[in-house]
């Protein structure tokens, strides 16, 4: 008698979303898309800079590159440079207004540390 053993692959765990937007970030991007950046898209990438080695970069582009990942959240689309995806999985993009500054911020669960001035990070 021959016994045939079949092994099933373990269930795949779901990955967190590549990036999410807070309501404030979505509202700010929507305003930018409707006004000065009409017809363009925001591309987010990671470059080398600063004390810790990596920094977030944001640029306006007219159309997605073939290698861009598109993230749509809360009715707003942003592009993620494919080279940055591993650094950004699970990141939440926010828009904060404080007394003397305002701008987009990133809460990235992959960060292991930031430089003292907050300009760069490392994973």
C-alpha positions in Angstrom: 0.0 0.0 0.0 1.4 3.4 -1.0 0.7 6.5 1.1 0.6 9.7 -0.7 1.3 12.7 1.4 0.3 16.1 0.2 1.6 19.2 2.0 -0.2 22.4 1.7 1.6 25.7 1.8 1.2 27.6 5.0 -1.3 30.3 4.8 0.2 33.6 3.7 0.0 36.4 6.2 -1.3 39.6 4.9 1.1 42.5 4.5 0.2 45.9 6.0 -0.7 48.5 3.4 2.3 50.1 1.7 1.2 53.5 2.9 -1.8 55.1 4.5 -2.9 58.8 4.7 -4.4 60.5 7.7 -7.4 62.7 7.1 -5.2 65.8 7.4 -2.8 64.5 4.8 -5.6 63.5 2.4 -7.2 66.9 2.8 -4.0 68.8 2.2 -3.1 66.7 -0.9 -6.6 67.1 -2.3 -6.2 70.9 -1.9 -2.8 70.8 -3.7 -4.1 68.6 -6.5 -7.1 70.9 -7.0 -5.1 74.1 -7.0 -1.5 74.6 -7.9 -0.6 71.0 -8.8 -3.7 70.2 -10.9 -3.1 67.2 -13.2 0.1 66.2 -11.4 0.8 63.5 -8.8 3.0 63.4 -5.7 5.8 60.8 -5.9 7.4 59.7 -2.6 10.8 58.2 -2.6 13.7 57.6 -0.2 17.1 59.1 -0.8 20.5 59.2 0.9 21.0 62.3 3.0 21.8 63.5 6.5 23.5 61.9 9.5 21.4 58.7 9.6 21.6 57.9 5.9 18.0 58.0 4.5 15.5 60.8 4.0 12.0 61.1 2.6 11.8 62.9 -0.8 8.6 64.2 -2.4 8.4 65.4 -6.0 5.6 66.4 -8.3 5.4 64.4 -11.6 3.1 64.6 -14.6 2.6 60.9 -14.9 3.6 57.7 -13.1 6.8 55.9 -14.0 6.4 52.3 -15.1 8.0 51.2 -11.8 5.9 53.4 -9.5 3.5 51.9 -7.1 0.1 53.7 -6.8 -1.4 54.1 -3.4 -5.0 55.3 -3.2 -6.4 56.2 0.3 -9.3 58.4 1.2 -9.9 59.3 -2.4 -6.3 60.6 -3.0 -3.6 58.9 -5.0 0.2 59.1 -4.3 3.0 57.4 -6.1 5.7 55.4 -4.4 9.1 54.8 -6.1 9.5 51.0 -6.2 13.0 51.3 -4.7 11.4 52.9 -1.6 8.7 50.3 -1.0 10.6 48.1 1.4 11.5 51.1 3.5 7.9 52.4 3.6 5.7 49.4 4.2 3.2 50.3 6.9 4.0 54.0 6.9 1.4 56.6 7.8 1.7 60.0 6.1 0.2 62.9 8.1 0.0 66.7 7.6 0.7 68.8 10.7 0.3 72.5 11.3 2.2 73.9 14.3 3.0 77.4 15.4 6.0 78.0 13.1 5.9 75.2 10.7 3.6 73.0 8.7 4.3 70.0 6.5 3.9 66.3 5.8 5.3 63.9 8.3 5.9 60.1 8.2 5.3 57.6 11.0 7.3 54.7 9.7 7.3 51.4 11.7 10.5 50.4 9.9 12.6 53.3 11.3 15.2 52.2 13.8 16.3 55.7 14.6 16.5 59.4 13.4 19.3 61.9 13.5 19.1 64.7 16.1 17.8 67.3 13.6 15.1 64.9 12.4 16.1 65.3 8.7 17.2 61.7 8.2 16.5 58.2 9.5 17.8 54.6 9.3 16.2 51.2 9.1 
